[in-house]
Amino acid sequence: MNSPLRILILDNNREENSFGGRDLVRWSLKTAPIGTEVMVRRSPERDFPVDLHYDALLLSGSLTSCLEIDEPWVKPYDDYVTAQIHMGKPILGICYGHQTIARCLFRMNKIEPKLGCGKDAEFGWQKIKINGPSEIFAGLPNEFYTYESHYEEVSELPPGTKSLAESDRCKIQAFEIVGKPIYAVQFHPEYSMGDAEQSMAKKIKKGVRKDWILNPGRGAKLYNENVGNSIFGNFFKIASQYRSS
């Protein structure tokens, strides 16, 4: 894993300074091979680089609802992601990106997307339980804490995928496409402890239901940098192997 990669990040945040996009850049530079090139394109601005060569694609989270498919940028975004799935390019989708991959897979199989609101939201530090072996989770224990920020979720596994992780509030916390280097996680391994605590503070200030806030103020104890190191490091290792095959 010594050769530099070309990493494309589709930043799905409505505002450029929102959480997520910049953290994906940070993790890419930290865990990918030295000399790796990171390119960021803004989905809400419909900046989809059709002819751009890349080795690994990251799909960020977003404040956009995964059910709001009428927003003008979402259709071309879904079309772009669908094309990348067809090509079998290495992809890692996070939160909204996770929901995007599921939405595209359902439609690719002519099935109405099985997405919706969970019984309870997850805002805060949540315990994730790995329920299936996968290269993406290599080096992680069977249970670990990470940051969550979602109410909507994937309610059924998309065709051609297998479940990788769950929590006590969300059955599909991660999945992968069988036979392709494409992975999706509902949680946020990219958030720093500071950004996560700030995100949670905003939710509390807005008056989010108290039972939806998970482990407030416990970030210093529950945050584990190895979660991001492992998931992103594993993904870029997989992308490097895929490029060499």
TIVO-141964 format. One line per field, with one value per atom (N, C-alpha, C): residue number from 1; residue in one letter; atom name; x, y, z. Coordinates in steps of 0.05 Angstrom, whole numbers, plus 5000, padded with zeros to 4 digits. Layout:
BEGIN
n: c(NUM,...)
res: c(A,...)
atom: c(CA,...)
u: c(X,...)
v: c(Y,...)
w: c(Z,...)
This chain:
BEGIN
n: c(1,1,1,2,2,2,3,3,3,4,4,4,5,5,5,6,6,6,7,7,7,8,8,8,9,9,9,10,10,10,11,11,11,12,12,12,13,13,13,14,14,14,15,15,15,16,16,16,17,17,17,18,18,18,19,19,19,20,20,20,21,21,21,22,22,22,23,23,23,24,24,24,25,25,25,26,26,26,27,27,27,28,28,28,29,29,29,30,30,30,31,31,31,32,32,32,33,33,33,34,34,34,35,35,35,36,36,36,37,37,37,38,38,38,39,39,39,40,40,40,41,41,41,42,42,42,43,43,43,44,44,44,45,45,45,46,46,46,47,47,47,48,48,48,49,49,49,50,50,50,51,51,51,52,52,52,53,53,53,54,54,54,55,55,55,56,56,56,57,57,57,58,58,58,59,59,59,60,60,60,61,61,61,62,62,62,63,63,63,64,64,64,65,65,65,66,66,66,67,67,67,68,68,68,69,69,69,70,70,70,71,71,71,72,72,72,73,73,73,74,74,74,75,75,75,76,76,76,77,77,77,78,78,78,79,79,79,80,80,80,81,81,81,82,82,82,83,83,83,84,84,84,85,85,85,86,86,86,87,87,87,88,88,88,89,89,89,90,90,90,91,91,91,92,92,92,93,93,93,94,94,94,95,95,95,96,96,96,97,97,97,98,98,98,99,99,99,100,100,100,101,101,101,102,102,102,103,103,103,104,104,104,105,105,105,106,106,106,107,107,107,108,108,108,109,109,109,110,110,110,111,111,111,112,112,112,113,113,113,114,114,114,115,115,115,116,116,116,117,117,117,118,118,118,119,119,119,120,120,120,121,121,121,122,122,122,123,123,123,124,124,124,125,125,125,126,126,126,127,127,127,128,128,128,129,129,129,130,130,130,131,131,131,132,132,132,133,133,133,134,134,134,135,135,135,136,136,136,137,137,137,138,138,138,139,139,139,140,140,140,141,141,141,142,142,142,143,143,143,144,144,144,145,145,145,146,146,146,147,147,147,148,148,148,149,149,149,150,150,150,151,151,151,152,152,152,153,153,153,154,154,154,155,155,155,156,156,156,157,157,157,158,158,158,159,159,159,160,160,160,161,161,161,162,162,162,163,163,163,164,164,164,165,165,165,166,166,166,167,167,167,168,168,168,169,169,169,170,170,170,171,171,171,172,172,172,173,173,173,174,174,174,175,175,175,176,176,176,177,177,177,178,178,178,179,179,179,180,180,180,181,181,181,182,182,182,183,183,183,184,184,184,185,185,185,186,186,186,187,187,187,188,188,188,189,189,189,190,190,190,191,191,191,192,192,192,193,193,193,194,194,194,195,195,195,196,196,196,197,197,197,198,198,198,199,199,199,200,200,200,201,201,201,202,202,202,203,203,203,204,204,204,205,205,205,206,206,206,207,207,207,208,208,208,209,209,209,210,210,210,211,211,211,212,212,212,213,213,213,214,214,214,215,215,215,216,216,216,217,217,217,218,218,218,219,219,219,220,220,220,221,221,221,222,222,222,223,223,223,224,224,224,225,225,225,226,226,226,227,227,227,228,228,228,229,229,229,230,230,230,231,231,231,232,232,232,233,233,233,234,234,234,235,235,235,236,236,236,237,237,237,238,238,238,239,239,239,240,240,240,241,241,241,242,242,242,243,243,243,244,244,244,245,245,245)
res: c(M,M,M,N,N,N,S,S,S,P,P,P,L,L,L,R,R,R,I,I,I,L,L,L,I,I,I,L,L,L,D,D,D,N,N,N,N,N,N,R,R,R,E,E,E,E,E,E,N,N,N,S,S,S,F,F,F,G,G,G,G,G,G,R,R,R,D,D,D,L,L,L,V,V,V,R,R,R,W,W,W,S,S,S,L,L,L,K,K,K,T,T,T,A,A,A,P,P,P,I,I,I,G,G,G,T,T,T,E,E,E,V,V,V,M,M,M,V,V,V,R,R,R,R,R,R,S,S,S,P,P,P,E,E,E,R,R,R,D,D,D,F,F,F,P,P,P,V,V,V,D,D,D,L,L,L,H,H,H,Y,Y,Y,D,D,D,A,A,A,L,L,L,L,L,L,L,L,L,S,S,S,G,G,G,S,S,S,L,L,L,T,T,T,S,S,S,C,C,C,L,L,L,E,E,E,I,I,I,D,D,D,E,E,E,P,P,P,W,W,W,V,V,V,K,K,K,P,P,P,Y,Y,Y,D,D,D,D,D,D,Y,Y,Y,V,V,V,T,T,T,A,A,A,Q,Q,Q,I,I,I,H,H,H,M,M,M,G,G,G,K,K,K,P,P,P,I,I,I,L,L,L,G,G,G,I,I,I,C,C,C,Y,Y,Y,G,G,G,H,H,H,Q,Q,Q,T,T,T,I,I,I,A,A,A,R,R,R,C,C,C,L,L,L,F,F,F,R,R,R,M,M,M,N,N,N,K,K,K,I,I,I,E,E,E,P,P,P,K,K,K,L,L,L,G,G,G,C,C,C,G,G,G,K,K,K,D,D,D,A,A,A,E,E,E,F,F,F,G,G,G,W,W,W,Q,Q,Q,K,K,K,I,I,I,K,K,K,I,I,I,N,N,N,G,G,G,P,P,P,S,S,S,E,E,E,I,I,I,F,F,F,A,A,A,G,G,G,L,L,L,P,P,P,N,N,N,E,E,E,F,F,F,Y,Y,Y,T,T,T,Y,Y,Y,E,E,E,S,S,S,H,H,H,Y,Y,Y,E,E,E,E,E,E,V,V,V,S,S,S,E,E,E,L,L,L,P,P,P,P,P,P,G,G,G,T,T,T,K,K,K,S,S,S,L,L,L,A,A,A,E,E,E,S,S,S,D,D,D,R,R,R,C,C,C,K,K,K,I,I,I,Q,Q,Q,A,A,A,F,F,F,E,E,E,I,I,I,V,V,V,G,G,G,K,K,K,P,P,P,I,I,I,Y,Y,Y,A,A,A,V,V,V,Q,Q,Q,F,F,F,H,H,H,P,P,P,E,E,E,Y,Y,Y,S,S,S,M,M,M,G,G,G,D,D,D,A,A,A,E,E,E,Q,Q,Q,S,S,S,M,M,M,A,A,A,K,K,K,K,K,K,I,I,I,K,K,K,K,K,K,G,G,G,V,V,V,R,R,R,K,K,K,D,D,D,W,W,W,I,I,I,L,L,L,N,N,N,P,P,P,G,G,G,R,R,R,G,G,G,A,A,A,K,K,K,L,L,L,Y,Y,Y,N,N,N,E,E,E,N,N,N,V,V,V,G,G,G,N,N,N,S,S,S,I,I,I,F,F,F,G,G,G,N,N,N,F,F,F,F,F,F,K,K,K,I,I,I,A,A,A,S,S,S,Q,Q,Q,Y,Y,Y,R,R,R,S,S,S,S,S,S)
atom: c(N,CA,C,N,CA,C,N,CA,C,N,CA,C,N,CA,C,N,CA,C,N,CA,C,N,CA,C,N,CA,C,N,CA,C,N,CA,C,N,CA,C,N,CA,C,N,CA,C,N,CA,C,N,CA,C,N,CA,C,N,CA,C,N,CA,C,N,CA,C,N,CA,C,N,CA,C,N,CA,C,N,CA,C,N,CA,C,N,CA,C,N,CA,C,N,CA,C,N,CA,C,N,CA,C,N,CA,C,N,CA,C,N,CA,C,N,CA,C,N,CA,C,N,CA,C,N,CA,C,N,CA,C,N,CA,C,N,CA,C,N,CA,C,N,CA,C,N,CA,C,N,CA,C,N,CA,C,N,CA,C,N,CA,C,N,CA,C,N,CA,C,N,CA,C,N,CA,C,N,CA,C,N,CA,C,N,CA,C,N,CA,C,N,CA,C,N,CA,C,N,CA,C,N,CA,C,N,CA,C,N,CA,C,N,CA,C,N,CA,C,N,CA,C,N,CA,C,N,CA,C,N,CA,C,N,CA,C,N,CA,C,N,CA,C,N,CA,C,N,CA,C,N,CA,C,N,CA,C,N,CA,C,N,CA,C,N,CA,C,N,CA,C,N,CA,C,N,CA,C,N,CA,C,N,CA,C,N,CA,C,N,CA,C,N,CA,C,N,CA,C,N,CA,C,N,CA,C,N,CA,C,N,CA,C,N,CA,C,N,CA,C,N,CA,C,N,CA,C,N,CA,C,N,CA,C,N,CA,C,N,CA,C,N,CA,C,N,CA,C,N,CA,C,N,CA,C,N,CA,C,N,CA,C,N,CA,C,N,CA,C,N,CA,C,N,CA,C,N,CA,C,N,CA,C,N,CA,C,N,CA,C,N,CA,C,N,CA,C,N,CA,C,N,CA,C,N,CA,C,N,CA,C,N,CA,C,N,CA,C,N,CA,C,N,CA,C,N,CA,C,N,CA,C,N,CA,C,N,CA,C,N,CA,C,N,CA,C,N,CA,C,N,CA,C,N,CA,C,N,CA,C,N,CA,C,N,CA,C,N,CA,C,N,CA,C,N,CA,C,N,CA,C,N,CA,C,N,CA,C,N,CA,C,N,CA,C,N,CA,C,N,CA,C,N,CA,C,N,CA,C,N,CA,C,N,CA,C,N,CA,C,N,CA,C,N,CA,C,N,CA,C,N,CA,C,N,CA,C,N,CA,C,N,CA,C,N,CA,C,N,CA,C,N,CA,C,N,CA,C,N,CA,C,N,CA,C,N,CA,C,N,CA,C,N,CA,C,N,CA,C,N,CA,C,N,CA,C,N,CA,C,N,CA,C,N,CA,C,N,CA,C,N,CA,C,N,CA,C,N,CA,C,N,CA,C,N,CA,C,N,CA,C,N,CA,C,N,CA,C,N,CA,C,N,CA,C,N,CA,C,N,CA,C,N,CA,C,N,CA,C,N,CA,C,N,CA,C,N,CA,C,N,CA,C,N,CA,C,N,CA,C,N,CA,C,N,CA,C,N,CA,C,N,CA,C,N,CA,C,N,CA,C,N,CA,C,N,CA,C,N,CA,C,N,CA,C,N,CA,C,N,CA,C,N,CA,C,N,CA,C,N,CA,C,N,CA,C,N,CA,C,N,CA,C,N,CA,C,N,CA,C,N,CA,C,N,CA,C,N,CA,C,N,CA,C,N,CA,C,N,CA,C,N,CA,C,N,CA,C,N,CA,C,N,CA,C,N,CA,C,N,CA,C,N,CA,C,N,CA,C,N,CA,C,N,CA,C,N,CA,C,N,CA,C,N,CA,C,N,CA,C,N,CA,C,N,CA,C,N,CA,C,N,CA,C,N,CA,C,N,CA,C,N,CA,C,N,CA,C,N,CA,C,N,CA,C,N,CA,C,N,CA,C,N,CA,C)
u: c(5017,5000,5018,5038,5056,5051,5037,5032,5010,5014,4993,4967,4945,4918,4908,4888,4872,4845,4838,4814,4794,4770,4749,4729,4724,4704,4680,4656,4632,4621,4624,4614,4585,4568,4539,4527,4544,4534,4523,4501,4489,4507,4521,4540,4568,4587,4614,4627,4619,4633,4618,4599,4585,4604,4597,4613,4614,4635,4636,4657,4653,4670,4700,4705,4732,4745,4729,4739,4747,4733,4740,4766,4772,4798,4820,4814,4834,4841,4821,4826,4839,4832,4844,4874,4881,4910,4925,4910,4923,4927,4908,4908,4915,4914,4921,4951,4962,4991,5002,5026,5039,5039,5032,5031,5004,4985,4957,4945,4930,4917,4887,4877,4850,4835,4813,4797,4769,4759,4733,4715,4691,4671,4645,4630,4606,4581,4568,4544,4521,4516,4494,4498,4523,4529,4531,4523,4522,4550,4570,4597,4605,4596,4601,4621,4645,4667,4665,4651,4645,4670,4689,4713,4738,4733,4756,4764,4790,4799,4804,4795,4800,4803,4815,4819,4799,4789,4771,4752,4726,4706,4693,4692,4679,4654,4632,4607,4601,4599,4596,4567,4564,4538,4525,4501,4488,4464,4456,4431,4407,4412,4390,4377,4351,4337,4341,4345,4348,4322,4300,4274,4267,4283,4277,4290,4280,4293,4286,4268,4261,4280,4299,4318,4334,4338,4348,4375,4392,4418,4418,4397,4397,4395,4378,4376,4402,4416,4442,4463,4461,4479,4474,4449,4442,4451,4447,4456,4486,4501,4530,4539,4527,4534,4526,4503,4494,4514,4525,4544,4570,4578,4602,4598,4574,4567,4569,4557,4558,4587,4605,4633,4648,4636,4649,4672,4672,4693,4692,4715,4715,4701,4680,4664,4660,4661,4653,4633,4608,4588,4583,4581,4577,4551,4534,4509,4491,4489,4474,4485,4512,4525,4517,4514,4505,4476,4459,4432,4431,4449,4450,4455,4476,4483,4458,4445,4421,4400,4394,4373,4379,4404,4412,4409,4417,4416,4387,4369,4341,4330,4336,4326,4339,4364,4378,4363,4351,4336,4306,4298,4270,4252,4264,4249,4248,4225,4222,4241,4258,4277,4265,4277,4267,4282,4274,4286,4264,4270,4249,4260,4243,4250,4251,4271,4273,4253,4249,4232,4244,4270,4285,4309,4315,4339,4363,4387,4412,4429,4431,4448,4467,4492,4511,4529,4540,4559,4544,4545,4529,4548,4539,4554,4546,4566,4562,4570,4554,4560,4564,4588,4594,4579,4564,4549,4557,4578,4587,4615,4631,4660,4663,4682,4687,4715,4728,4754,4753,4730,4728,4731,4724,4726,4750,4768,4792,4807,4814,4828,4810,4784,4765,4753,4747,4733,4705,4691,4664,4644,4651,4635,4653,4643,4658,4639,4647,4631,4641,4621,4627,4605,4608,4587,4565,4541,4517,4502,4490,4474,4453,4432,4412,4385,4364,4337,4327,4333,4327,4347,4339,4357,4349,4366,4360,4344,4320,4302,4304,4313,4317,4343,4357,4381,4375,4391,4387,4395,4385,4392,4423,4433,4461,4481,4470,4488,4486,4505,4504,4508,4494,4496,4522,4533,4559,4558,4538,4537,4509,4504,4478,4482,4462,4461,4434,4429,4404,4381,4386,4365,4364,4384,4385,4397,4381,4390,4411,4411,4429,4448,4470,4490,4512,4514,4535,4528,4535,4532,4553,4557,4575,4561,4568,4558,4575,4563,4577,4592,4618,4634,4644,4638,4648,4660,4680,4692,4676,4651,4633,4620,4624,4616,4600,4583,4566,4563,4567,4563,4545,4526,4507,4520,4539,4552,4574,4587,4606,4634,4650,4677,4696,4686,4704,4703,4683,4681,4704,4716,4733,4717,4729,4714,4702,4717,4708,4684,4686,4663,4639,4643,4620,4606,4622,4610,4596,4607,4595,4569,4569,4544,4523,4530,4511,4500,4517,4509,4488,4492,4472,4445,4446,4421,4407,4422,4410,4399,4413,4404,4378,4375,4350,4327,4332,4310,4303,4323,4319,4311,4293,4284,4308,4306,4328,4336,4315,4321,4334,4336,4350,4379,4387,4415,4429,4450,4464,4491,4494,4519,4530,4514,4524,4548,4567,4591,4610,4606,4624,4643,4646,4663,4692,4702,4730,4735,4715,4717,4711,4692,4683,4695,4705,4718,4742,4745,4767,4778,4801,4813,4818,4820,4826,4802,4778,4755,4759,4766,4771,4796,4818,4842,4837,4822,4817,4799,4777,4757,4769,4780,4791,4816,4833,4858,4851,4832,4823,4812,4796,4783,4804,4824,4844,4863,4866,4881,4866,4840,4823,4824,4823,4824,4851,4872,4899,4900,4889,4889,4872,4850,4832,4846,4860,4874,4896,4909,4931,4921,4896,4886,4880)
v: c(4976,5000,5025,5025,5048,5068,5059,5077,5097,5122,5142,5136,5144,5141,5168,5167,5190,5186,5203,5200,5222,5215,5234,5234,5258,5262,5277,5266,5281,5292,5318,5332,5339,5325,5328,5349,5364,5384,5408,5418,5442,5466,5468,5490,5478,5492,5481,5478,5494,5493,5474,5458,5439,5416,5402,5379,5358,5343,5320,5322,5340,5342,5347,5366,5372,5350,5336,5313,5290,5286,5265,5271,5297,5304,5298,5305,5300,5271,5254,5225,5213,5224,5214,5219,5243,5250,5236,5229,5216,5186,5172,5143,5131,5147,5138,5140,5126,5127,5156,5160,5187,5194,5219,5229,5227,5216,5213,5240,5241,5266,5264,5285,5286,5308,5300,5319,5320,5344,5348,5362,5350,5362,5365,5386,5393,5384,5363,5352,5373,5389,5409,5429,5431,5449,5433,5408,5390,5387,5386,5384,5355,5340,5312,5307,5300,5298,5272,5272,5248,5234,5249,5238,5237,5243,5244,5216,5209,5184,5185,5166,5164,5135,5130,5103,5096,5116,5112,5135,5129,5150,5150,5173,5177,5194,5185,5200,5210,5236,5248,5247,5255,5259,5285,5291,5315,5321,5346,5353,5347,5341,5335,5309,5308,5283,5263,5238,5217,5212,5224,5221,5244,5266,5290,5287,5269,5264,5285,5304,5325,5349,5350,5371,5369,5391,5390,5375,5375,5362,5332,5322,5294,5275,5280,5261,5258,5280,5276,5263,5269,5256,5226,5218,5189,5176,5190,5179,5174,5193,5191,5168,5166,5144,5117,5116,5091,5081,5100,5093,5082,5094,5084,5056,5051,5025,5004,5011,4993,4986,5005,5001,4985,4983,4969,4984,5011,5027,5025,5026,5027,5051,5047,5069,5064,5086,5085,5108,5101,5120,5123,5148,5154,5169,5159,5171,5176,5200,5205,5189,5186,5170,5141,5131,5104,5100,5120,5119,5122,5137,5141,5114,5100,5074,5055,5054,5037,5046,5072,5082,5075,5078,5072,5042,5025,4996,4987,4998,4991,4998,5022,5031,5016,5009,4992,4966,4956,4931,4935,4960,4966,4962,4969,4967,4995,5002,5027,5027,5047,5047,5043,5025,5019,5037,5063,5082,5096,5104,5118,5128,5136,5146,5123,5123,5102,5108,5089,5092,5114,5113,5133,5142,5168,5179,5171,5175,5171,5196,5211,5235,5232,5225,5223,5198,5190,5167,5141,5125,5101,5076,5054,5029,5015,5008,4993,4964,4946,4917,4905,4895,4882,4855,4850,4825,4809,4817,4802,4809,4789,4794,4811,4829,4846,4858,4862,4875,4903,4916,4945,4948,4928,4930,4915,4907,4894,4911,4898,4912,4925,4923,4934,4912,4918,4898,4894,4873,4868,4889,4905,4927,4952,4975,4999,5023,5045,5070,5088,5102,5122,5142,5164,5185,5180,5185,5182,5209,5214,5238,5233,5218,5212,5205,5209,5200,5181,5189,5172,5149,5127,5104,5085,5067,5045,5024,5019,5001,4972,4967,4939,4938,4915,4912,4913,4928,4929,4902,4896,4871,4869,4845,4840,4849,4855,4865,4846,4850,4835,4855,4850,4867,4864,4886,4885,4894,4911,4921,4932,4934,4943,4958,4972,4983,4976,4983,4976,4993,5014,5031,5029,5018,5017,4990,4974,4947,4947,4968,4968,4992,4987,5008,5007,4984,4982,4958,4961,4938,4941,4919,4919,4905,4912,4898,4873,4850,4825,4825,4820,4817,4843,4866,4892,4907,4924,4939,4964,4960,4982,4978,4998,4996,5021,5017,5039,5037,5060,5061,5084,5078,5099,5119,5110,5126,5144,5160,5180,5174,5157,5152,5175,5194,5217,5240,5241,5264,5263,5286,5289,5291,5287,5289,5317,5337,5365,5371,5362,5367,5351,5327,5311,5324,5333,5346,5372,5387,5412,5405,5384,5376,5369,5354,5346,5370,5389,5414,5429,5429,5443,5429,5403,5388,5394,5394,5400,5428,5447,5475,5478,5461,5462,5449,5435,5423,5395,5381,5353,5336,5317,5300,5289,5291,5283,5253,5237,5208,5202,5221,5218,5225,5239,5247,5225,5215,5191,5199,5194,5198,5226,5247,5274,5280,5294,5301,5279,5256,5233,5227,5247,5243,5237,5250,5246,5218,5205,5177,5157,5163,5143,5146,5170,5173,5156,5141,5124,5129,5141,5149,5124,5101,5076,5069,5078,5072,5085,5110,5123,5113,5109,5098,5071,5054,5027,5028,5041,5041,5055,5078,5092,5078,5070,5056,5030,5015,4990,4996,5017,5023,5031,5047,5055,5031,5013,4988,4972,4969,4955,4968,4995,5009,5005,5004,4999,4971,4951,4924,4921,4935,4934,4946,4968,4981,4962,4947,4930,4904,4897,4871,4871)
w: c(5000,5000,5000,4983,4983,4960,4939,4917,4924,4917,4923,4908,4920,4909,4899,4882,4875,4888,4907,4923,4915,4908,4902,4925,4936,4957,4945,4946,4940,4965,4969,4992,4989,5004,5001,5020,5034,5053,5038,5047,5034,5037,5060,5064,5066,5053,5051,5078,5097,5124,5143,5132,5149,5157,5179,5187,5165,5164,5146,5124,5105,5082,5090,5107,5114,5130,5146,5161,5143,5121,5103,5089,5084,5073,5093,5118,5139,5142,5143,5145,5121,5097,5073,5073,5080,5081,5103,5124,5147,5142,5129,5128,5101,5080,5053,5049,5029,5024,5020,5028,5025,4995,4990,4962,4950,4965,4955,4947,4926,4917,4925,4938,4947,4932,4919,4903,4915,4919,4931,4910,4907,4890,4906,4899,4915,4900,4912,4900,4897,4918,4915,4893,4883,4861,4835,4836,4813,4799,4815,4805,4804,4784,4782,4759,4766,4746,4731,4709,4694,4683,4674,4661,4680,4706,4724,4733,4732,4741,4771,4786,4814,4822,4846,4856,4879,4893,4915,4917,4923,4924,4952,4965,4990,4987,4999,4998,5026,5029,5056,5065,5091,5102,5091,5101,5092,5110,5112,5126,5108,5083,5064,5072,5071,5077,5055,5062,5042,5028,5038,5025,5007,5008,4993,4965,4949,4923,4902,4909,4889,4890,4908,4907,4881,4867,4839,4836,4856,4853,4858,4872,4881,4858,4838,4815,4800,4792,4779,4797,4823,4842,4843,4845,4845,4819,4797,4771,4771,4782,4782,4800,4824,4842,4830,4818,4805,4784,4768,4748,4761,4783,4797,4809,4819,4829,4807,4784,4761,4753,4755,4748,4770,4794,4815,4827,4825,4837,4868,4881,4911,4921,4937,4948,4978,4993,5021,5026,5033,5038,5068,5077,5106,5110,5128,5136,5111,5102,5077,5054,5053,5033,5035,5059,5064,5053,5059,5050,5019,5008,4979,4965,4975,4962,4963,4986,4989,4969,4968,4950,4921,4913,4886,4880,4899,4895,4892,4909,4906,4879,4870,4844,4821,4824,4803,4800,4821,4821,4818,4810,4805,4829,4853,4878,4891,4901,4915,4939,4943,4964,4992,5007,5034,5054,5054,5072,5088,5112,5128,5154,5171,5198,5218,5234,5255,5278,5294,5318,5336,5339,5355,5340,5342,5329,5346,5333,5347,5344,5365,5365,5388,5382,5404,5401,5423,5423,5427,5406,5405,5403,5415,5413,5388,5371,5347,5351,5342,5344,5316,5311,5286,5285,5263,5262,5237,5223,5200,5193,5185,5179,5154,5155,5132,5134,5112,5112,5122,5119,5126,5156,5172,5201,5213,5197,5207,5228,5250,5271,5292,5288,5308,5325,5350,5367,5357,5367,5358,5367,5387,5396,5400,5390,5394,5394,5405,5405,5383,5371,5351,5351,5336,5336,5315,5324,5307,5305,5282,5279,5257,5264,5243,5256,5240,5247,5225,5200,5177,5175,5163,5161,5139,5133,5114,5130,5122,5137,5129,5104,5095,5079,5081,5065,5035,5020,4991,4979,4955,4941,4937,4940,4934,4955,4980,5001,5025,5043,5069,5092,5114,5137,5151,5161,5175,5204,5211,5238,5245,5271,5280,5307,5316,5343,5355,5380,5392,5382,5366,5354,5324,5312,5282,5273,5259,5252,5230,5213,5190,5194,5209,5214,5193,5179,5158,5140,5115,5096,5074,5060,5037,5014,4989,4966,4962,4961,4958,4931,4933,4909,4898,4911,4902,4926,4921,4943,4950,4956,4962,4989,5007,5035,5043,5063,5073,5103,5117,5146,5153,5171,5180,5199,5214,5235,5222,5239,5230,5241,5228,5238,5232,5215,5207,5227,5244,5263,5283,5288,5311,5336,5359,5384,5387,5380,5383,5365,5340,5321,5330,5340,5350,5373,5392,5416,5408,5389,5379,5365,5349,5335,5355,5376,5396,5411,5417,5431,5415,5389,5372,5373,5373,5375,5402,5423,5450,5450,5439,5439,5423,5402,5386,5399,5422,5437,5428,5416,5409,5433,5429,5452,5467,5494,5511,5507,5502,5499,5473,5455,5429,5431,5453,5457,5472,5461,5472,5484,5510,5524,5521,5527,5524,5543,5533,5549,5554,5542,5548,5525,5507,5484,5491,5511,5519,5528,5538,5548,5526,5509,5489,5462,5455,5428,5426,5404,5399,5371,5369,5343,5326,5338,5323,5305,5311,5294,5267,5266,5241,5227,5243,5232,5218,5231,5220,5195,5197,5175,5150,5153,5130,5120,5139,5131,5116,5126,5112,5084,5083,5057,5036,5044,5024,5017,5036,5030,5010,5014,4994,4967,4967,4941,4927,4943,4931,4919,4933,4923,4898,4898,4875,4851,4854,4832,4821,4838,4830,4817,4821,4811,4782)
